[in-house]
């Protein structure tokens, strides 16, 4: 059991290490939004600066919710010591 957990932890560590080593900034804008933001920035506006960050926040939200509910399910599902 312990060797299986160590193997999973090792694979997870490798996956996280490789994904952070190959980091590239994400461009999460559709072509129309990008064109609108670029024209706004060229005209001296600041509306386009936070557009990409806002899109990335919206992308992360479902993963955080699924992770939270998965953790709550795991925590409530595992056996507590002393209860049978």
C-alpha positions in Angstrom: 0.0 0.0 0.0 2.8 2.4 0.9 4.7 1.7 -2.2 1.6 2.4 -4.3 1.1 5.7 -2.6 4.8 6.6 -3.2 4.5 5.7 -6.9 1.4 7.9 -7.3 3.1 10.8 -5.4 6.2 10.4 -7.6 4.2 10.4 -10.8 2.2 13.4 -9.6 5.4 15.3 -8.7 6.8 14.5 -12.2 3.7 15.7 -13.9 3.6 19.0 -11.9 7.3 19.5 -12.5 7.1 19.0 -16.3 4.0 21.2 -16.5 5.7 24.1 -14.7 9.0 23.6 -16.6 7.2 24.2 -19.9 5.3 27.3 -18.7 4.1 29.7 -21.3 1.7 32.6 -20.7 -1.8 31.7 -21.8 -3.7 33.7 -24.4 -7.3 33.0 -23.5 -9.0 35.6 -25.8 -11.2 35.0 -28.8 -10.1 36.9 -31.9 -12.9 39.5 -31.7 -12.1 40.2 -28.0 -8.4 40.4 -28.8 -9.0 42.8 -31.7 -11.2 45.0 -29.5 -8.7 45.0 -26.6 -5.8 45.9 -28.9 -7.7 48.8 -30.5 -8.6 50.0 -27.1 -5.0 49.9 -25.9 -3.8 51.6 -29.1 -6.2 54.5 -28.5 -4.9 54.9 -24.9 -7.6 53.0 -23.1 -7.0 50.6 -20.2 -10.1 48.3 -20.7 -8.1 45.6 -22.5 -5.4 45.1 -19.8 -7.5 43.0 -17.5 -9.5 41.1 -20.1 -7.1 38.1 -20.4 -6.8 37.8 -16.6 -10.6 37.9 -16.2 -11.0 35.1 -18.8 -8.4 33.0 -17.0 -10.2 33.5 -13.7 -13.5 32.3 -15.2 -11.6 29.3 -16.6 -10.2 28.3 -13.1 -13.5 28.6 -11.2 -15.1 25.3 -12.3 -11.9 23.4 -11.4 -11.9 25.0 -7.9 -15.5 24.1 -7.4 -15.0 20.5 -8.5 -11.9 20.3 -6.3 -13.7 21.7 -3.3 -16.7 19.4 -3.6 -14.4 16.4 -4.3 -12.4 17.2 -1.1 -15.6 17.5 0.9 -16.9 14.2 -0.4 -13.6 12.5 0.4 -13.5 14.0 3.9 -17.0 12.9 4.7 -16.7 9.5 3.0 -13.5 8.2 4.8 -14.0 6.3 8.0 -13.4 8.1 11.2 -11.3 6.2 13.8 -13.5 4.6 16.5 -16.7 4.5 14.5 -17.9 1.2 13.2 
